[in-house]
Amino acid sequence: MAVVGSTISIDLHLTEDADLDSVRGATRQSERVHPTIAERVRQTVRPLAEEALNGADLGSHTLTVDVSVEQDRVPGAPRERISILMDVEGEDGVVANVDDAITPPVRARLADALEEEMLSYLEEYDLASVVEVIVSVTPIQFR
């Protein structure tokens, strides 16, 4: 079976009013992504992706959504990065059409939904006003 997918990055950029320890306290549990974030991200990504995939009538496929937090320092401005691997596995004919299903407008909807979900989550920790959320969704590529 072939696998294609997209790598989604959620960057939490710190403003001068935020500190990395506070953000990490909200986003991590030990060295892993906080389970609440992981579940909320999956519940955001999965239905939007499945809707697009099923709308394209691809056939039998398996969608997986893995969420992790970057362990190393992310270069550039101080930030925390959450990475999501959204993969679709299926026969060659199925995965060949995934890129046509997960179009740029679908990727933009995914980014908007994830940004909204992260801001909602950060609000629970009083961090939404001091952290800038930037979501990027890469085009589909073979894994």
KOLTI-823166 format. One record per atom (N, C-alpha, C): atom name; y, z, x; residue number from 1; residue in one letter. Coordinates in steps of 0.05 Angstrom, whole numbers. Each point is the difference from the previous one (the first is absolute). Example, Ala and Ser with C-alpha at 12.3 -4.5 7.8 and 13.67 -1.06 7.14 Angstrom:
<sites>
+-------+--------+--------+--------+-----+--------+
! atome !     c2 !     c3 !     c1 ! num ! residu !
+-------+--------+--------+--------+-----+--------+
!     N !   -114 !    156 !    264 !   1 !      A !
!    CA !     24 !      0 !    -18 !   1 !      A !
!     C !     24 !      0 !     18 !   1 !      A !
!     N !     21 !    -14 !     -7 !   2 !      S !
!    CA !     24 !      1 !     16 !   2 !      S !
!     C !     22 !     14 !    -15 !   2 !      S !
+-------+--------+--------+--------+-----+--------+
</sites>
This chain:
<sites>
+-------+--------+--------+--------+-----+--------+
! atome !     c2 !     c3 !     c1 ! num ! residu !
+-------+--------+--------+--------+-----+--------+
!     N !    -24 !      0 !     17 !   1 !      M !
!    CA !     24 !      0 !    -17 !   1 !      M !
!     C !     25 !      0 !     18 !   1 !      M !
!     N !     19 !    -15 !     -9 !   2 !      A !
!    CA !     26 !     -1 !     15 !   2 !      A !
!     C !     19 !     21 !    -11 !   2 !      A !
!     N !     19 !      7 !     17 !   3 !      V !
!    CA !     20 !     20 !     -8 !   3 !      V !
!     C !     28 !    -11 !      8 !   3 !      V !
!     N !     18 !      2 !    -20 !   4 !      V !
!    CA !     28 !     -5 !      5 !   4 !      V !
!     C !     16 !     24 !    -10 !   4 !      V !
!     N !     24 !      1 !      9 !   5 !      G !
!    CA !     16 !     23 !    -10 !   5 !      G !
!     C !     29 !      0 !     10 !   5 !      G !
!     N !     13 !     20 !     -8 !   6 !      S !
!    CA !     28 !      4 !      7 !   6 !      S !
!     C !      3 !     29 !     11 !   6 !      S !
!     N !     18 !      2 !     20 !   7 !      T !
!    CA !      7 !     26 !     10 !   7 !      T !
!     C !     27 !      7 !    -11 !   7 !      T !
!     N !      1 !     23 !    -13 !   8 !      I !
!    CA !     25 !     10 !    -13 !   8 !      I !
!     C !      9 !     24 !     16 !   8 !      I !
!     N !     26 !     -1 !      7 !   9 !      S !
!    CA !     12 !     23 !     15 !   9 !      S !
!     C !     21 !     13 !    -17 !   9 !      S !
!     N !     -1 !     26 !     -1 !  10 !      I !
!    CA !     21 !     16 !    -13 !  10 !      I !
!     C !     13 !     16 !     22 !  10 !      I !
!     N !     24 !     -8 !      6 !  11 !      D !
!    CA !     16 !     14 !     21 !  11 !      D !
!     C !     19 !     19 !    -13 !  11 !      D !
!     N !     -2 !     25 !      8 !  12 !      L !
!    CA !     18 !     21 !    -10 !  12 !      L !
!     C !     20 !      5 !     23 !  12 !      L !
!     N !     24 !    -13 !     -2 !  13 !      H !
!    CA !     20 !      3 !     20 !  13 !      H !
!     C !     16 !     25 !     -5 !  13 !      H !
!     N !      3 !     16 !     21 !  14 !      L !
!    CA !     15 !     25 !     -3 !  14 !      L !
!     C !     30 !     -4 !      4 !  14 !      L !
!     N !     15 !     12 !    -18 !  15 !      T !
!    CA !     29 !      0 !      4 !  15 !      T !
!     C !      8 !     24 !     17 !  15 !      T !
!     N !     26 !      3 !      5 !  16 !      E !
!    CA !      8 !     23 !     17 !  16 !      E !
!     C !     -4 !     27 !    -14 !  16 !      E !
!     N !     -5 !     -1 !    -26 !  17 !      D !
!    CA !     -5 !     25 !    -15 !  17 !      D !
!     C !    -30 !      8 !     -3 !  17 !      D !
!     N !    -17 !    -16 !     13 !  18 !      A !
!    CA !    -29 !      5 !     -2 !  18 !      A !
!     C !    -11 !      5 !     27 !  18 !      A !
!     N !    -23 !     14 !      1 !  19 !      D !
!    CA !    -13 !      4 !     25 !  19 !      D !
!     C !    -30 !     -9 !     -3 !  19 !      D !
!     N !    -11 !     -9 !     22 !  20 !      L !
!    CA !    -27 !    -11 !      0 !  20 !      L !
!     C !    -20 !     20 !     -9 !  20 !      L !
!     N !      3 !     25 !      8 !  21 !      D !
!    CA !    -20 !     21 !     -8 !  21 !      D !
!     C !     -1 !      3 !    -31 !  21 !      D !
!     N !     23 !      0 !    -13 !  22 !      S !
!    CA !      0 !      2 !    -29 !  22 !      S !
!     C !    -14 !    -24 !    -13 !  22 !      S !
!     N !      6 !    -23 !     10 !  23 !      V !
!    CA !    -13 !    -24 !    -12 !  23 !      V !
!     C !    -30 !      0 !      6 !  23 !      V !
!     N !     -7 !      7 !     24 !  24 !      R !
!    CA !    -29 !      1 !      6 !  24 !      R !
!     C !    -14 !     22 !    -17 !  24 !      R !
!     N !     14 !     22 !     -5 !  25 !      G !
!    CA !    -12 !     21 !    -17 !  25 !      G !
!     C !     -6 !    -10 !    -28 !  25 !      G !
!     N !     16 !    -19 !     -9 !  26 !      A !
!    CA !     -4 !    -11 !    -27 !  26 !      A !
!     C !    -20 !    -23 !      0 !  26 !      A !
!     N !     -3 !    -14 !     22 !  27 !      T !
!    CA !    -17 !    -24 !      0 !  27 !      T !
!     C !    -27 !      4 !     13 !  27 !      T !
!     N !     -4 !     21 !     15 !  28 !      R !
!    CA !    -25 !      4 !     14 !  28 !      R !
!     C !    -14 !     26 !     -8 !  28 !      R !
!     N !    -26 !     -1 !      2 !  29 !      Q !
!    CA !    -17 !     24 !     -2 !  29 !      Q !
!     C !    -17 !     -1 !     25 !  29 !      Q !
!     N !      5 !     17 !     18 !  30 !      S !
!    CA !    -11 !     -1 !     28 !  30 !      S !
!     C !      9 !    -26 !     12 !  30 !      S !
!     N !    -18 !    -16 !      9 !  31 !      E !
!    CA !      7 !    -25 !     13 !  31 !      E !
!     C !     -4 !    -24 !    -19 !  31 !      E !
!     N !     -5 !      5 !    -25 !  32 !      R !
!    CA !     -5 !    -21 !    -20 !  32 !      R !
!     C !     22 !     -2 !    -20 !  32 !      R !
!     N !      1 !    -22 !    -13 !  33 !      V !
!    CA !     20 !     -3 !    -22 !  33 !      V !
!     C !     -6 !     20 !    -21 !  33 !      V !
!     N !     21 !     12 !    -12 !  34 !      H !
!    CA !     -4 !     20 !    -21 !  34 !      H !
!     C !    -16 !    -13 !    -23 !  34 !      H !
!     N !    -21 !     13 !    -10 !  35 !      P !
!    CA !    -17 !    -11 !    -21 !  35 !      P !
!     C !     15 !     -9 !    -25 !  35 !      P !
!     N !     21 !     15 !     -7 !  36 !      T !
!    CA !     16 !     -8 !    -23 !  36 !      T !
!     C !     13 !    -27 !      4 !  36 !      T !
!     N !     12 !     -5 !     23 !  37 !      I !
!    CA !     12 !    -25 !      6 !  37 !      I !
!     C !    -21 !    -22 !      0 !  37 !      I !
!     N !    -23 !      5 !     13 !  38 !      A !
!    CA !    -21 !    -21 !      1 !  38 !      A !
!     C !     -9 !     -8 !    -29 !  38 !      A !
!     N !     -3 !     20 !    -17 !  39 !      E !
!    CA !     -9 !     -6 !    -27 !  39 !      E !
!     C !     22 !    -15 !    -16 !  39 !      E !
!     N !     25 !      9 !      3 !  40 !      R !
!    CA !     22 !    -14 !    -14 !  40 !      R !
!     C !      4 !    -28 !      9 !  40 !      R !
!     N !     -3 !     -5 !     26 !  41 !      V !
!    CA !      2 !    -27 !     11 !  41 !      V !
!     C !    -23 !    -17 !    -11 !  41 !      V !
!     N !    -24 !     10 !      0 !  42 !      R !
!    CA !    -23 !    -16 !    -11 !  42 !      R !
!     C !      5 !     -6 !    -29 !  42 !      R !
!     N !     10 !     19 !    -16 !  43 !      Q !
!    CA !      5 !     -4 !    -28 !  43 !      Q !
!     C !     23 !    -19 !     -5 !  43 !      Q !
!     N !     17 !     -4 !     20 !  44 !      T !
!    CA !     21 !    -19 !     -3 !  44 !      T !
!     C !     -9 !    -28 !      8 !  44 !      T !
!     N !    -14 !     -2 !     22 !  45 !      V !
!    CA !     -8 !    -26 !     11 !  45 !      V !
!     C !    -23 !    -13 !    -16 !  45 !      V !
!     N !    -20 !     15 !     -5 !  46 !      R !
!    CA !    -25 !    -11 !    -13 !  46 !      R !
!     C !      6 !    -15 !    -26 !  46 !      R !
!     N !     14 !     11 !    -20 !  47 !      P !
!    CA !      3 !    -15 !    -25 !  47 !      P !
!     C !     17 !    -25 !      3 !  47 !      P !
!     N !     21 !      1 !     17 !  48 !      L !
!    CA !     16 !    -24 !      4 !  48 !      L !
!     C !    -16 !    -22 !     14 !  48 !      L !
!     N !    -15 !      8 !     20 !  49 !      A !
!    CA !    -16 !    -20 !     15 !  49 !      A !
!     C !    -22 !    -11 !    -18 !  49 !      A !
!     N !    -14 !     17 !    -14 !  50 !      E !
!    CA !    -22 !     -9 !    -18 !  50 !      E !
!     C !     11 !    -19 !    -22 !  50 !      E !
!     N !     23 !      7 !    -11 !  51 !      E !
!    CA !     12 !    -17 !    -20 !  51 !      E !
!     C !      5 !    -28 !     11 !  51 !      E !
!     N !     11 !     -2 !     24 !  52 !      A !
!    CA !      5 !    -26 !     12 !  52 !      A !
!     C !    -26 !    -15 !      7 !  52 !      A !
!     N !    -20 !     15 !     10 !  53 !      L !
!    CA !    -25 !    -12 !      7 !  53 !      L !
!     C !    -15 !    -10 !    -24 !  53 !      L !
!     N !     -1 !     17 !    -21 !  54 !      N !
!    CA !    -14 !     -7 !    -25 !  54 !      N !
!     C !     14 !    -23 !    -14 !  54 !      N !
!     N !     27 !      0 !      2 !  55 !      G !
!    CA !     15 !    -22 !    -12 !  55 !      G !
!     C !     -5 !    -27 !     12 !  55 !      G !
!     N !     -8 !      1 !     25 !  56 !      A !
!    CA !     -6 !    -25 !     15 !  56 !      A !
!     C !    -29 !     -9 !     -5 !  56 !      A !
!     N !    -15 !     17 !    -14 !  57 !      D !
!    CA !    -28 !     -7 !     -7 !  57 !      D !
!     C !    -16 !     -7 !     25 !  57 !      D !
!     N !      1 !     18 !     20 !  58 !      L !
!    CA !    -13 !     -5 !     26 !  58 !      L !
!     C !    -30 !      1 !     -1 !  58 !      L !
!     N !    -11 !     16 !    -17 !  59 !      G !
!    CA !    -28 !      4 !      0 !  59 !      G !
!     C !     -6 !     28 !     12 !  59 !      G !
!     N !    -25 !      4 !      7 !  60 !      S !
!    CA !     -8 !     26 !      9 !  60 !      S !
!     C !     13 !      7 !     27 !  60 !      S !
!     N !     12 !     24 !      1 !  61 !      H !
!    CA !     13 !      9 !     25 !  61 !      H !
!     C !      1 !     31 !      0 !  61 !      H !
!     N !      4 !     11 !     23 !  62 !      T !
!    CA !      4 !     29 !      3 !  62 !      T !
!     C !     27 !      5 !     13 !  62 !      T !
!     N !     16 !     17 !    -14 !  63 !      L !
!    CA !     26 !      7 !     11 !  63 !      L !
!     C !     -2 !     29 !     11 !  63 !      L !
!     N !      9 !      3 !     25 !  64 !      T !
!    CA !      1 !     27 !     11 !  64 !      T !
!     C !     29 !      6 !      9 !  64 !      T !
!     N !      8 !     25 !     -3 !  65 !      V !
!    CA !     26 !      9 !      8 !  65 !      V !
!     C !     -3 !     25 !     17 !  65 !      V !
!     N !      5 !     -3 !     26 !  66 !      D !
!    CA !     -2 !     23 !     19 !  66 !      D !
!     C !     28 !      8 !      8 !  66 !      D !
!     N !      5 !     26 !      0 !  67 !      V !
!    CA !     27 !     11 !      6 !  67 !      V !
!     C !     -3 !     18 !     24 !  67 !      V !
!     N !     18 !     -3 !     19 !  68 !      S !
!    CA !      1 !     17 !     24 !  68 !      S !
!     C !     28 !      5 !      8 !  68 !      S !
!     N !      4 !     20 !     18 !  69 !      V !
!    CA !     26 !      5 !     11 !  69 !      V !
!     C !     -2 !     -6 !     30 !  69 !      V !
!     N !     21 !    -12 !     11 !  70 !      E !
!    CA !      1 !     -7 !     28 !  70 !      E !
!     C !      0 !     26 !     16 !  70 !      E !
!     N !    -18 !      2 !     19 !  71 !      Q !
!    CA !     -1 !     24 !     17 !  71 !      Q !
!     C !     19 !     -1 !     23 !  71 !      Q !
!     N !      5 !    -23 !     11 !  72 !      D !
!    CA !     18 !     -3 !     23 !  72 !      D !
!     C !     29 !     -3 !    -10 !  72 !      D !
!     N !     18 !      5 !     18 !  73 !      R !
!    CA !     28 !     -3 !     -6 !  73 !      R !
!     C !      5 !    -30 !     -6 !  73 !      R !
!     N !     14 !     -5 !    -22 !  74 !      V !
!    CA !      7 !    -27 !     -7 !  74 !      V !
!     C !     26 !     -7 !     15 !  74 !      V !
!     N !      0 !    -22 !     15 !  75 !      P !
!    CA !     24 !     -8 !     15 !  75 !      P !
!     C !     24 !     -4 !    -18 !  75 !      P !
!     N !     23 !      5 !     12 !  76 !      G !
!    CA !     25 !     -4 !    -15 !  76 !      G !
!     C !     11 !     26 !    -10 !  76 !      G !
!     N !     15 !     -2 !    -22 !  77 !      A !
!    CA !     12 !     24 !    -12 !  77 !      A !
!     C !    -21 !     20 !     -9 !  77 !      A !
!     N !      7 !     25 !     -1 !  78 !      P !
!    CA !    -20 !     21 !     -8 !  78 !      P !
!     C !    -10 !     -6 !    -28 !  78 !      P !
!     N !    -26 !     -1 !     -3 !  79 !      R !
!    CA !    -12 !     -6 !    -26 !  79 !      R !
!     C !    -29 !      7 !      0 !  79 !      R !
!     N !    -11 !      2 !    -23 !  80 !      E !
!    CA !    -28 !      5 !     -5 !  80 !      E !
!     C !    -10 !    -26 !    -13 !  80 !      E !
!     N !    -24 !     -9 !      8 !  81 !      R !
!    CA !    -11 !    -25 !    -11 !  81 !      R !
!     C !    -27 !      5 !    -13 !  81 !      R !
!     N !     -2 !     -8 !    -25 !  82 !      I !
!    CA !    -25 !      0 !    -15 !  82 !      I !
!     C !    -10 !    -29 !     -1 !  82 !      I !
!     N !    -25 !     -4 !      8 !  83 !      S !
!    CA !    -11 !    -27 !      0 !  83 !      S !
!     C !    -21 !     -3 !    -22 !  83 !      S !
!     N !      0 !    -23 !    -13 !  84 !      I !
!    CA !    -20 !     -5 !    -21 !  84 !      I !
!     C !    -13 !    -27 !      7 !  84 !      I !
!     N !    -27 !      1 !      1 !  85 !      L !
!    CA !    -15 !    -25 !      3 !  85 !      L !
!     C !    -11 !     -7 !    -27 !  85 !      L !
!     N !      9 !    -22 !    -11 !  86 !      M !
!    CA !     -9 !    -10 !    -26 !  86 !      M !
!     C !    -18 !    -24 !      6 !  86 !      M !
!     N !    -26 !      3 !     -3 !  87 !      D !
!    CA !    -19 !    -21 !      7 !  87 !      D !
!     C !    -15 !    -10 !    -24 !  87 !      D !
!     N !     -6 !    -25 !      0 !  88 !      V !
!    CA !    -16 !    -13 !    -20 !  88 !      V !
!     C !    -24 !    -13 !     13 !  88 !      V !
!     N !    -24 !      8 !     -9 !  89 !      E !
!    CA !    -24 !    -11 !     11 !  89 !      E !
!     C !    -14 !    -17 !    -21 !  89 !      E !
!     N !    -11 !    -22 !      8 !  90 !      G !
!    CA !    -14 !    -18 !    -18 !  90 !      G !
!     C !    -11 !    -24 !     14 !  90 !      G !
!     N !    -11 !    -18 !    -15 !  91 !      E !
!    CA !    -10 !    -25 !     11 !  91 !      E !
!     C !     24 !    -17 !     10 !  91 !      E !
!     N !     -6 !    -19 !     18 !  92 !      D !
!    CA !     21 !    -16 !     12 !  92 !      D !
!     C !     19 !    -13 !    -20 !  92 !      D !
!     N !    -12 !    -10 !    -22 !  93 !      G !
!    CA !     17 !    -13 !    -20 !  93 !      G !
!     C !     18 !     19 !    -14 !  93 !      G !
!     N !     -8 !     25 !     -2 !  94 !      V !
!    CA !     17 !     21 !    -13 !  94 !      V !
!     C !     23 !      7 !     18 !  94 !      V !
!     N !     -7 !      8 !     25 !  95 !      V !
!    CA !     21 !     10 !     18 !  95 !      V !
!     C !     20 !    -23 !      8 !  95 !      V !
!     N !     -9 !    -24 !     -2 !  96 !      A !
!    CA !     18 !    -23 !      7 !  96 !      A !
!     C !     23 !     -1 !    -20 !  96 !      A !
!     N !     -4 !     10 !    -24 !  97 !      N !
!    CA !     21 !     -1 !    -20 !  97 !      N !
!     C !     16 !     25 !     -4 !  97 !      N !
!     N !     -6 !     21 !     15 !  98 !      V !
!    CA !     14 !     25 !     -3 !  98 !      V !
!     C !     30 !     -3 !      6 !  98 !      V !
!     N !      7 !    -16 !     20 !  99 !      D !
!    CA !     28 !     -5 !      7 !  99 !      D !
!     C !     15 !    -12 !    -23 !  99 !      D !
!     N !    -13 !    -17 !    -15 ! 100 !      D !
!    CA !     13 !    -13 !    -23 ! 100 !      D !
!     C !      3 !     21 !    -23 ! 100 !      D !
!     N !    -16 !     21 !      0 ! 101 !      A !
!    CA !      2 !     20 !    -21 ! 101 !      A !
!     C !     21 !     21 !      7 ! 101 !      A !
!     N !      0 !      9 !     25 ! 102 !      I !
!    CA !     19 !     20 !      9 ! 102 !      I !
!     C !     24 !    -14 !     11 ! 102 !      I !
!     N !     16 !    -11 !    -17 ! 103 !      T !
!    CA !     23 !    -16 !      6 ! 103 !      T !
!     C !     24 !     17 !     10 ! 103 !      T !
!     N !     20 !    -12 !     11 ! 104 !      P !
!    CA !     24 !     15 !      8 ! 104 !      P !
!     C !     12 !     17 !    -23 ! 104 !      P !
!     N !      1 !    -10 !    -25 ! 105 !      P !
!    CA !     10 !     18 !    -21 ! 105 !      P !
!     C !    -18 !     24 !     -5 ! 105 !      P !
!     N !    -26 !     -3 !      3 ! 106 !      V !
!    CA !    -19 !     22 !     -4 ! 106 !      V !
!     C !      4 !     20 !     23 ! 106 !      V !
!     N !      3 !    -10 !     25 ! 107 !      R !
!    CA !      5 !     18 !     22 ! 107 !      R !
!     C !     26 !     15 !     -3 ! 107 !      R !
!     N !     20 !    -13 !    -12 ! 108 !      A !
!    CA !     26 !     13 !     -5 ! 108 !      A !
!     C !     -3 !     22 !    -21 ! 108 !      A !
!     N !    -16 !     -5 !    -21 ! 109 !      R !
!    CA !     -6 !     20 !    -20 ! 109 !      R !
!     C !    -15 !     24 !     12 ! 109 !      R !
!     N !    -19 !     -6 !     18 ! 110 !      L !
!    CA !    -14 !     22 !     14 ! 110 !      L !
!     C !     20 !     17 !     16 ! 110 !      L !
!     N !     17 !    -13 !     15 ! 111 !      A !
!    CA !     20 !     14 !     16 ! 111 !      A !
!     C !     18 !     17 !    -17 ! 111 !      A !
!     N !     10 !    -11 !    -22 ! 112 !      D !
!    CA !     18 !     15 !    -18 ! 112 !      D !
!     C !    -14 !     24 !    -12 ! 112 !      D !
!     N !    -25 !     -4 !     -9 ! 113 !      A !
!    CA !    -15 !     22 !    -13 ! 113 !      A !
!     C !     -6 !     22 !     20 ! 113 !      A !
!     N !     -7 !     -7 !     25 ! 114 !      L !
!    CA !     -6 !     20 !     20 ! 114 !      L !
!     C !     25 !     15 !      8 ! 114 !      L !
!     N !     23 !    -14 !      2 ! 115 !      E !
!    CA !     25 !     13 !      7 ! 115 !      E !
!     C !      7 !     21 !    -22 ! 115 !      E !
!     N !     -2 !     -8 !    -25 ! 116 !      E !
!    CA !      5 !     18 !    -22 ! 116 !      E !
!     C !    -19 !     24 !      0 ! 116 !      E !
!     N !    -25 !     -5 !      5 ! 117 !      E !
!    CA !    -20 !     22 !      1 ! 117 !      E !
!     C !      6 !     19 !     23 ! 117 !      E !
!     N !      7 !    -10 !     23 ! 118 !      M !
!    CA !      6 !     17 !     23 ! 118 !      M !
!     C !     25 !     16 !     -5 ! 118 !      M !
!     N !     21 !    -12 !    -11 ! 119 !      L !
!    CA !     24 !     15 !     -6 ! 119 !      L !
!     C !     -6 !     23 !    -20 ! 119 !      L !
!     N !    -16 !     -6 !    -20 ! 120 !      S !
!    CA !     -8 !     20 !    -19 ! 120 !      S !
!     C !    -15 !     23 !     14 ! 120 !      S !
!     N !    -18 !     -7 !     18 ! 121 !      Y !
!    CA !    -15 !     21 !     15 ! 121 !      Y !
!     C !     19 !     16 !     18 ! 121 !      Y !
!     N !     18 !    -13 !     14 ! 122 !      L !
!    CA !     18 !     13 !     18 ! 122 !      L !
!     C !     20 !     19 !    -16 ! 122 !      L !
!     N !      6 !     -8 !    -24 ! 123 !      E !
!    CA !     17 !     17 !    -17 ! 123 !      E !
!     C !    -12 !     27 !     -4 ! 123 !      E !
!     N !    -26 !      1 !     -2 ! 124 !      E !
!    CA !    -14 !     26 !     -4 ! 124 !      E !
!     C !      4 !     18 !     23 ! 124 !      E !
!     N !      6 !    -11 !     24 ! 125 !      Y !
!    CA !      5 !     16 !     24 ! 125 !      Y !
!     C !     30 !      1 !      7 ! 125 !      Y !
!     N !     17 !     -9 !    -18 ! 126 !      D !
!    CA !     29 !     -1 !      4 ! 126 !      D !
!     C !      7 !    -17 !     25 ! 126 !      D !
!     N !    -15 !    -21 !      4 ! 127 !      L !
!    CA !      4 !    -18 !     23 ! 127 !      L !
!     C !     10 !    -28 !     -8 ! 127 !      L !
!     N !      0 !     -6 !    -25 ! 128 !      A !
!    CA !      7 !    -27 !     -9 ! 128 !      A !
!     C !     28 !     -9 !      8 ! 128 !      A !
!     N !     18 !     19 !      1 ! 129 !      S !
!    CA !     28 !     -7 !      6 ! 129 !      S !
!     C !      5 !     -1 !     31 ! 129 !      S !
!     N !    -19 !      9 !     16 ! 130 !      V !
!    CA !      5 !      0 !     29 ! 130 !      V !
!     C !    -20 !    -18 !     15 ! 130 !      V !
!     N !    -16 !    -14 !    -15 ! 131 !      V !
!    CA !    -19 !    -19 !     12 ! 131 !      V !
!     C !      3 !    -27 !    -13 ! 131 !      V !
!     N !      2 !    -20 !     16 ! 132 !      E !
!    CA !      1 !    -28 !    -10 ! 132 !      E !
!     C !    -28 !    -12 !      1 ! 132 !      E !
!     N !     -9 !    -10 !    -23 ! 133 !      V !
!    CA !    -26 !    -11 !     -2 ! 133 !      V !
!     C !      1 !    -31 !      3 ! 133 !      V !
!     N !    -14 !    -11 !     19 ! 134 !      I !
!    CA !     -2 !    -29 !      3 ! 134 !      I !
!     C !    -29 !     -8 !      0 ! 134 !      I !
!     N !     -7 !    -18 !    -19 ! 135 !      V !
!    CA !    -28 !     -9 !     -3 ! 135 !      V !
!     C !     -1 !    -30 !      8 ! 135 !      V !
!     N !    -20 !     -6 !     16 ! 136 !      S !
!    CA !     -5 !    -28 !      6 ! 136 !      S !
!     C !    -29 !     -7 !     -5 ! 136 !      S !
!     N !     -4 !    -24 !    -12 ! 137 !      V !
!    CA !    -26 !     -9 !     -8 ! 137 !      V !
!     C !     -5 !    -27 !     14 ! 137 !      V !
!     N !    -19 !     -1 !     18 ! 138 !      T !
!    CA !     -5 !    -25 !     15 ! 138 !      T !
!     C !    -14 !    -20 !    -17 ! 138 !      T !
!     N !      2 !    -25 !      6 ! 139 !      P !
!    CA !    -15 !    -21 !    -14 ! 139 !      P !
!     C !    -30 !      5 !      5 ! 139 !      P !
!     N !    -17 !    -11 !    -17 ! 140 !      I !
!    CA !    -29 !      2 !      3 ! 140 !      I !
!     C !     -9 !    -14 !     25 ! 140 !      I !
!     N !    -19 !     13 !     14 ! 141 !      Q !
!    CA !    -11 !    -12 !     25 ! 141 !      Q !
!     C !    -29 !      7 !      2 ! 141 !      Q !
!     N !    -15 !    -16 !     15 ! 142 !      F !
!    CA !    -29 !      7 !      4 ! 142 !      F !
!     C !     -2 !     24 !     18 ! 142 !      F !
!     N !    -20 !     16 !     -6 ! 143 !      R !
!    CA !     -4 !     25 !     16 ! 143 !      R !
!     C !    -22 !     -5 !     20 ! 143 !      R !
+-------+--------+--------+--------+-----+--------+
</sites>
